[in-house]
Amino acid sequence: MSLARHVDPDTLIQALHDHPSKAHKHHVQTKSATSTVTPYSSRYASQQEISKFIIPQQGAPADAVHQMLKDELDLDGRPNLNLASFVGTYMEREAEALMVENLSKNMSDADEYPAMMAMHARCVSIISHLWGVQKGETAIGSATTGSSEAIHLGGLAMKRRWQEKREKDGKDKSKPNIIMGSNAQVALEKFARYFEVEARILDVSEKSLYRLDPELVKKNIDENTIGVFVIMGSTYTGHYEPVEEISNILDEYEKDTGIDIPIHVDAASGGFIAPFTHAKAGGHKWNFQLPRVKSINTSGHKFGLVYAGVGWIIWRDESYLPKHLIFELHYLGGTEESYTLNFSRPGAQIIAQYYNLIHLGFEGYRSIMENCLTNARLLSKALEKTGWYICVSDIHRKKGEHVYRGAGEVEYGSEDETSAEYNAGLPVVAFRLSDEFKRDYGHVKQESISTLLRAKQYIIPNYPLPPTCQGTEILRVVVRESMSLDLLDRLITDIISVTEQLMNTDAVDLAAFQPGATSVEKQHQSRGVDHQHKHLAKRPMKDGVHRTVC
């Protein structure tokens, strides 16, 4: 959530009154309106703006407020065309109805809502089994508000276990560190900064497929390493990181030194893809089948197919969750154990998650995830077939192949093929202009393609790859459940149309059309800079993890 600052309404209003663009509002009336024929017959239609920065003395009719807010929200993008985001924007009517019926239920009131809490427990059990919980171990976990909270909880448990072990051995515990790749989503670095752990952020490269490099892991671990964050699905390119290979390195390190370093798998997206697809994790282990994997998180609101507001964190066994991190709460007549960063939080999303798990079942989830990957492969191949684009992601290339071989080598698949024939990964299409295109049409800027597609209501970001690779910018499309074949066909047509439009025009700098800080609220809510002024950011992109769109 972005930070926001208060606005001094007196100063602002005076400035607005003095501004020439507000001269037409000299006739503003303050007479209270308590009833209207229609929302547009109220004073808010032409005489007075709704209050923005201080609570109004008098209220306003419900229908008028509803309509004014609805009209303002029409300025937002269309969620289904927000192809930048991994977060789901579609649920079935029955699921939506369940959520609306249970909007008022609070997850912290366990004693008051036992049926909801039972569904929560069932979700934890179902997801544990999807992730290969082992016989003889008792998996334990919780819903969270998203993967960010879940990552913090997983990291904190690793830190406390490391501290306990160091204290028991009489060793210094003041210099913990944690390993992650520079492709990590910002929540991982937030954990390190908020909980005072040194973040060892390792460079990624084309050779490492823009993901955590096992060789660099080997060189950067030591006795103060509390754990390694390994990502099942990079937000940049969709690549799965090699969990099993890193686990083997840590096994060898323990054999040589006696130092046990755990793995936390950030499966924000992949946790609901790898278990279901035919490709799985590309033939490699990634979950609790590996003894070194102690905890895994995922986002129910991504490929768990629930609206925003739910994540999951699960430990392979309750012994890996330090007891003194668990709170025993005596609240509203009951007692419960809790390990979360939040207390009150909505329960409707947990109910919706359980609905999806039961309604879709294994085969339903498999069908949806395979459809997403099929459409992502089609988009990737269509883009490369033009010769204008090269995909940095590679879920469209045959298993084991990672190199672009030219437009003439692109082959469309058969109807009965599955993801098992291709590289495993998220249904993400990360692409850039080809070197040949840039040579022949040097006046075409890649960000202009993003801008013109935005004019057609698609939100497709253009941004650099992680530090050390930031000279390469990519456009990225996340293919979600709601990307139908018809919509995909239109998207491909529009990308080609926009590209041809730029090819056939003189050099035009479209940077001026990038969205900027055009509102008072935008100027006050964050000290961040807009697209046009990103070079003025306080922290260069080469320093640490920079935010990717998720």
N, C-alpha and C positions, 0 to 999 in steps of 0.2 A: 504494500500500500504506500502510495506516495505521501510524503510529508506535506502539510498545508499550513499556511500562516493566516492569522486573522487579518481582516480588512478594516481600516478605520472608515466607517461609513460617512462621517461628517466631511472629512477631507475629500473622499471620493465623490460624494454627491455634489459638493461645491465645484469640483473639477468638471464633473459631467454637466452641471448647469452652465458653466462658463464656456464649455466647448461648443464651437459653431455647429457641430453635427447634432447637438441636442436642442438647437434653437426652436425646433418645431414642437417641443414639449413644454413650452412656457405656460400652457393652459392646464397643466396637471391639476386634477382635483383630488381631494382627500376624503371626500364624503363617503362614508361607509356604505357599502352595498351588501345587503343581507340576503337578497333574493334576486333572481334573474329569470328571464324567459328562456334564454339559452346561454351557454358559457360566453358566447361572443357578443351578447348584449350587456355583459357586465362592464364595469369601468376598466377592467384589465385588457379589454380588446383594443382600446384606443386612447384612453385617458391616463392610465397609471400602470407602471410596471409592477410586477409582483416583487415583494421584498426579497432581497438577495443576501444581505450581510448582517442584518439584525432582525430579531423576531418582531413582526408587526404588532402594533398595539391592539388592533382589531383583526379578527380572523376574516376569512373569505369563504364564499360558497364552495362546497365540495366539488360540484360539477365544473365550476370555473377553474379552480386550482388543478383539478385533474386534467382538464383540456389544455391549460397553459403548459403544464409540465410535459404532457404527451407531445405537444407541438415542439417544445424545445428538444425533447429526446429524439424527434424525427431527424435531427441533425447528426445523430450517431450513425456509424456504419451499420450495414446489415450483418448480423451475427453469422449467418450461413455463408456469407462471402468473405468473412474474416479468415483468410487462408493462412494467416500468420500464426494462428493460435492452435495449440494442442487441446485446448479445453472444449469439451463438447457443447454443442448448441441445439441438440435435438433430443427429445425424449417422447415416448409414446403418450397418448392422452391419458391412458390408465395410470401411468407412472406420475404424470403431472397432477392428476386428480388426487392420488395418494399424498403427494407432497403438499398440495394446498390444504387437504384435510388435516394435515399434521404439522402445519407451519408453526403452531404455537407451542409445540413440545420442545422441552429443553433437555439436552443430553445430560446435564448435570443433575437432573432430578430423577435419579435412578429408581428410588423407592416409589415415586409417583407414576412412573411409566415403565412397569416391568416388562410389558410385551415388546416395547421398543428396544429395551436393553437386551432382551432375549434375541431379537433380530441382529443386534450389534454383535453379540457373542457368536451367532451362527455365521455371520460374515467373516469374522476373524478365523473361525475354523475352516470355512470353505476356502478362503484365500491361502491359509497355511498349507492345506493339502495341494492346492494348485502349485505351490512353490516347493513341493517335495519335502514336507516335514517328515522327519525320520522316526521310525519305531523306537520307543523307549524315551523319546524326548517329548516334553510338553510345551508346545508353542504358546506364546503369550503375546498379545498385541492390543492395539486400540485404534479407533478412528481418530483422525485429526482434521484440522481445517484444510489441509492440503499437504503436498509433499514437503513444503518448506518446513513446517512444524515437525513433520515426521523425521526429516533429515537431522534437525536439531536434537530431537530426542534420541535418535540412533547414535549421533556423535557424542552426545553427553554421556550416554551409557558406556561407550568405549573409553571416554576420558576417565570416568569414575573407576572403571575396572582397572585401568592402567595405574591410576593413583593408588588404589588399594594394594595392588601387587607391589608397587615401588615402596610403599610404606611398610608392608610386611617384610620386604627384603632389606629395609633400612637404607634405601637409595633416594637420591634427590628426585623430587617430583615437580620441580618448578619450570621445566622446559618442555612441555608436551608439544608434539608436532603431528600433523596429519597430511597425508598425501592425496593429491587430486590432480587431474589434468587441467590445462588452461581452457579446455572446452566445457568445463563444468558450469552448470547453471549457478547463478549468483547465490542461491540459498546455501550452497556448500561453503563458499567463502564467508558468508554471513555467520555461519556456525562458528568458524574459526575466530572471527573477529569478536563476536559477542561473548564467546565462552573462553577467550584468552588462550587460544591454541595457535601455534605457529602454522600458517598455511604454506606448505611446500607445493607450490603450483608449478607443475612440470609442463614444459613445452610440448605441443603436439606438432605434427608435420604431415606432409603428404605421404611420406613413407609409413607413418604410423596410422594412416587413414584418418587423420585429424582427430585422434582419440588418444587416451592415456597409453604411453609407450612403456611396455613392460621392462625394457632395458633401463630406462630412466628410474623406474620404481626401484629396481635392484640397487642402483647407485645412491638413492636418497633415503633409504630406510635406516633406522638405527634404534638403539635401546629406548629412545624417547618417542618413537612413533606409536601413537595410540591406535592407529588403524589406517586403512586405505579406503577412500571413497572410489568405488568403481561404478560406472554408469551403464545401465542397460538402455541405451538409446540417447545418443548425443543430440542436443537440441539444434545443433548446427546442421548436421548431415544425416542424422538418423542411425549412424553406425553403433552397433553394440560393442562395448569394450570387452577385452578378453579376460573375463573373470577367472576362468579355469587356469589360464596361463599365469596370471598374477598370483593365483592361489598356489600354484606349483613353485613359483619363485619364493613365496613366503614360507612354504614347507621346507625348502632347501635352506633358507636362512635360519629357520628354527633348528634344523638338524645341525647346522654348523655352530650356532651361537646359543641355543637354548631360549631365544627370545621369541615369544608367541605374539604375532601381530595379526589382528582380526581384519576381516573385510566387511564393510557395510555396502550393500548394493543399492544404489539409487536407481530404482526401476520405475520412476515417475510415470513413464509411458510404457516401457517394455514389460512391466509387470503384468499387464493385461493383454499383451500381444504374444510374447514368447511362449506362454503355456498353451496357447490355442492354435497357433499357426503350424502348418506342416513343416516350415523351415525351423521352427523352435529357435534355438540360439545358434544355428549353424552347425549342429552336431556337437557342440561343447556344453559342458555343465556350467550353470550360472547361479543356481539357487541353493537350497539347503541340502542338496545332494553333496555339496562341497562342505566338509566339516569346518573350513575356515570362514565360511560365510555365516556370520552370527546374527545379522539383522538385515531386513529388506523393507524398503518403503515403496509405495505406489500412489498414484493419484486416481481416486475413483472418478473424479470429474474430468479425466482425460479419456483414456480408452476403456475405463470402467463404465463409461457411457452415462454418467450422472451429471446433472448441472453443477456448476461451480460451488465448492464448499465442502468437499470431503476428500481426505487422503487416508492412507493406512500405513501403520508401522507394525512389523511383526518380528519378534525374536524367536530363533529356532527352539529355545528352551528358556524357561523362567529363570534358570541359573545365570543367564547372561544379562539379566536386568537387575542391577544392584538394588538390594532391598531398601536402602535408605533413600533411594530416589522415589520410592512408592509412598504416596500419602494415603493414610487411612482417614477418610472423611466421615464425620458424623453430621449429617445434613438432612433436614426436613424429615426426621424420624427414622432414617435408615443409616446404614454404614456401608461404605464402598471403598475400594482401592482405586487410586487414580494416579496416572503418570502422563500428564499432558502439560502444555504451556498455557492452555486456555481452560477456563472453567465453563461458564455458560456458553453454549453453542447450539446451533439448530440440529434437530434430530431428523428432519424430513429427508435429508440427503442419505442418511443411513438406511432409512426405510426404502428409499428409491434404489439404493445399491442392492439391497436384498431382493427387491422386486426383479431387477435385471438378472441377478444370478439365478433366480428360480425360473423366471419366465423364459429367458434365452437358453439356459443350460449350456453345457459344453459345446454342443454342436451349433447352437445359435451364435455364441461368441466366435467360434471358429469361422462360421460363414461370414460374419461381419468383418473380421480381421483379414480374412483371405480376400474379400471384396476390396477392402482398402488397399491392400498390397497390389492386387491386380490393376486397379485404377492408377496407382502410383507408378507401376511399371509402364502402363500405357502412356501416361503423360511424359515420363522420362524418355521413352523411345521416340515419341512424336517430336519432342523438342530436339533430340539429337539427330533425328532423321532430316531436319531442316538444314543441318550443317552450320546453323547460326549459334547453336548452344551446345555446351558440354555439361553433363551432370557430374557434380562432385560426389553426390550420393551414388550408391551403386546397388540398390536392391533390385534393379532391372537387369543386372549383368549375371550371367551364369555363375553358379557357385564356384568360388575360387578365383574368378576373374575380377580385376579391379581397375583395369586400364581402358580408357576410351580408344577405340580403334578406327574411328572415322564414321561419317554418316552412312557410307556405303555398306558398312558391316552391321548396321542395326537391323535386327530381325524381330518381327512381331511374333508373339507366342501363340500357341494353340489354345483352343477353348477349354481343354481338359487339363491344362497344366496347373501346378500348384506352386506355392512359394518354396517348396523343398528343392526345386530345380535352380533357385537363385540364391544370391547372398542374403543372409538373414539381416533384418534391421527393421526400423520403424517405417511406416508409409510416408516418408518424407522425400520430397524432390528438391534438392539443392542444386541450382544450375547457374551458369555464368555464360557470358558471350564467348564464343570460340576465338582463338587467336587469329584465325583467318578472317573472321567477321570484323574484328577490331582493326585489322590491317586494311581491309577494304572500305570500312565505314568508320574511320577514326573519329568522326564528328558525333557519333551516337554514344551517349552516355548510358550506362546500364541503369542508373537511378531514374533516368527519364522513362524507362519502360515501366518501372514501378509506379511512377507518377501518373502516366497515362492510363494504366490499368486501374488506378484509384479513381480516375474520372469515370470508369465503367463500373465502379462500386466494389471492385476486388481489392482486398488489402493483402498485398504481397510485398513483404519487406525486402529491402536491398541493404546488406550490411557486410562488414568485413568478417573473414574467418578469424579464429583466435589469434592472440599475439604470436609473433614469428611467422604467421601466415596471413597477416592482415593486409598484405598487398593484394590479396585476392578477395574480391567482393562477390557475394552470391545473392541470388534471388531465391526465396524458399517458399514452397507450398507444402502445407500439412494436409494430407488427404484423410479426412475424417469420414465417419459413417455416412454423413449427409451429402457427401460428394457423389451424386448419382452419375451414371454414364452420360446422361443428357447434359448435365451441368459441366461435366468434364469436356465433352465435345465442344461446348460453347467457350469454355476457358481456353482450350487449345486454339480455337479459331480467333479469339480475341488477342491472345499473345502474338500469334502470327500477324494479325492485322496491325497491331500497334507497332510491331517490329518493322513491318514493311512501310508503314507511315513515316517512321523515323529515317529509314533508309532512303526514302524518296524526297526528303526535305533537306533544306540547307541546315547548316549547323545552328542549332537553337539550344540555348541553355535553359532547361526547364527547372533549374533549382529554385527559381523564384516562386514556383507553384507548389513547393513542398509545404505541408502544413506547419505553421509556426505558432508562436504565443500570441494569438489574436484576441483573447478575452482577458478581462480583468482577473477572473478566477485562475486562469492558466498562469498568469504572471505572478500570482501570489502563492500558488500551491506548491511550487518547487523551485529550487535554485538551479535545477538542471537547465541545459541549453537545448534549443530545438535543432532540427536537422541541419539548417543552414549554418549554424554556429557551433557545430560539434567539435571543431578544431580548437575551440576556446575552453573546452572542458578542463576542470582542475586536475583530473587524474588521467594521464595518457592511457590509451587502450593497451599499450604494451605492459602496463603495471597490473598484474593480477588478472582476475576474471572480469570480463565485461559482460554486461547483461545481454542475453539473447532473448528474442521474443518467444514466450512459451505459453 
